[in-house]
Amino acid sequence: MYSRIMSTSTADRLVESTRELLWERGYVGTSPKAIQRHAGAGQGSMYHHFTGKPELALAAIRRTAEELWATAEGVLNSPGTPYERIAAYLLRERDVLRGCPVGRLTMDPDVIASEELRAPVDEMLDRLRERLAGIVEEGQEQGQFAPSLDAEEIAATIVATVQGGYVLARASGSPAAFDTGVRGLLALLAPLR
């Protein structure tokens, strides 16, 4: 039993270290040696749990996507009107200067070139857009949003504002750029009176 607990702990440390390094350095900049060093694990431990860097990166990307989805879903399922729930999603606490761990993967040529590594990122963003579109439709049914709005387009705009806000904040070195984009979108989405 003890060795199984240690084994799980090592695998988990490897995945968590890979997540962190992918966010900081990207796929190419994340070497197996760096992962092992960061996780405090030896080469034998890494290859005991994973066939190599691609399998470990896939586990890390999946975990990151699942975690971000759970966070988004928690906010979007909270009480409130559709507008309030969208606002809560847009205004939730983020480390905007660090960037989005999923969004940053879309700028990594090695991740995008691999269908397998790209799939969890694409699936998470699709689920997010679908969930946001459902909330916009709910708001339309309640008379909160104009019936002429295309819910899928608005959902894509929300996701694009968040991801673009990360880019603008990182480029300027200030979270103000992110905040400005979010406030602008919220003003455009303000409920009909």
JOVENFEN-V755869 format. One record per backbone hydrogen bond with DSSP energy under -0.5 kcal/mol. CO is the residue of the C=O (numbers start at 0). NH is the residue of the N-H. E is the energy in kcal/mol with one decimal. If there is no record, write none. Layout:
co = <CO;CO>
nh = <NH;NH>
e = <E;E>
This chain:
co = <0;1;2;3;4;5;6;7;8;9;10;11;12;13;14;15;16;17;18;19;20;20;21;24;26;28;30;31;32;33;34;35;35;41;42;43;44;45;51;52;53;54;55;56;57;58;59;60;61;62;63;64;65;66;67;68;69;70;71;72;74;80;81;82;83;84;85;86;87;88;93;94;94;99;101;101;102;103;104;106;107;107;108;109;110;112;113;114;115;116;117;118;119;120;121;122;123;124;125;126;127;128;129;130;131;132;133;134;135;136;137;138;138;139;143;145;148;149;150;151;152;153;154;155;156;157;158;159;160;161;162;163;164;165;166;167;168;168;173;174;175;176;177;178;179;180;181;182;183;184;185;186>
nh = <4;5;6;7;8;9;10;11;12;13;14;15;16;17;18;19;20;21;22;23;24;25;25;28;29;30;34;35;36;37;38;39;40;45;46;47;48;49;55;56;57;58;59;60;61;62;63;64;65;66;67;68;69;70;71;72;73;74;75;76;77;84;85;86;87;88;89;90;91;91;95;97;98;103;104;105;105;106;107;108;110;111;112;113;113;114;117;118;119;120;121;122;123;124;125;126;127;128;129;130;131;132;133;134;135;136;137;138;139;140;141;143;144;142;191;148;150;153;154;155;156;157;158;159;160;161;162;163;164;165;166;167;168;169;170;171;172;173;176;178;179;180;181;182;183;184;185;186;187;188;189;189>
e = <-2.1;-2.5;-2.5;-2.6;-2.4;-2.4;-2.4;-2.7;-2.5;-2.4;-2.3;-2.9;-2.6;-2.2;-2.5;-2.2;-2.6;-2.8;-2.0;-2.0;-3.6;-0.7;-1.3;-0.6;-1.3;-0.9;-2.3;-2.7;-2.7;-2.7;-2.5;-1.2;-2.4;-2.1;-2.5;-1.1;-1.5;-2.4;-2.1;-3.2;-2.3;-2.1;-2.2;-2.9;-2.7;-2.1;-2.4;-2.7;-2.7;-2.5;-2.5;-2.4;-2.5;-2.1;-2.6;-3.2;-2.2;-1.8;-3.0;-2.0;-1.3;-2.4;-2.3;-2.9;-2.5;-1.9;-2.6;-2.6;-0.8;-0.6;-1.2;-1.4;-1.0;-2.8;-0.6;-0.9;-0.7;-1.2;-1.3;-0.7;-0.5;-2.5;-1.9;-0.6;-0.9;-0.7;-2.5;-1.8;-0.6;-0.5;-2.6;-2.9;-2.0;-2.3;-2.4;-2.5;-2.3;-2.5;-2.6;-2.5;-2.7;-2.5;-1.9;-1.7;-2.4;-2.6;-2.1;-2.3;-2.1;-2.5;-1.6;-2.9;-1.1;-1.3;-2.3;-1.5;-0.7;-2.4;-2.4;-2.3;-2.1;-2.3;-2.2;-2.6;-2.4;-2.1;-2.7;-3.0;-2.2;-1.8;-1.6;-2.7;-2.5;-2.6;-2.6;-2.1;-1.6;-1.3;-1.0;-2.4;-2.6;-1.8;-2.3;-2.6;-2.3;-2.2;-2.6;-2.1;-1.9;-2.1;-0.7;-0.5>
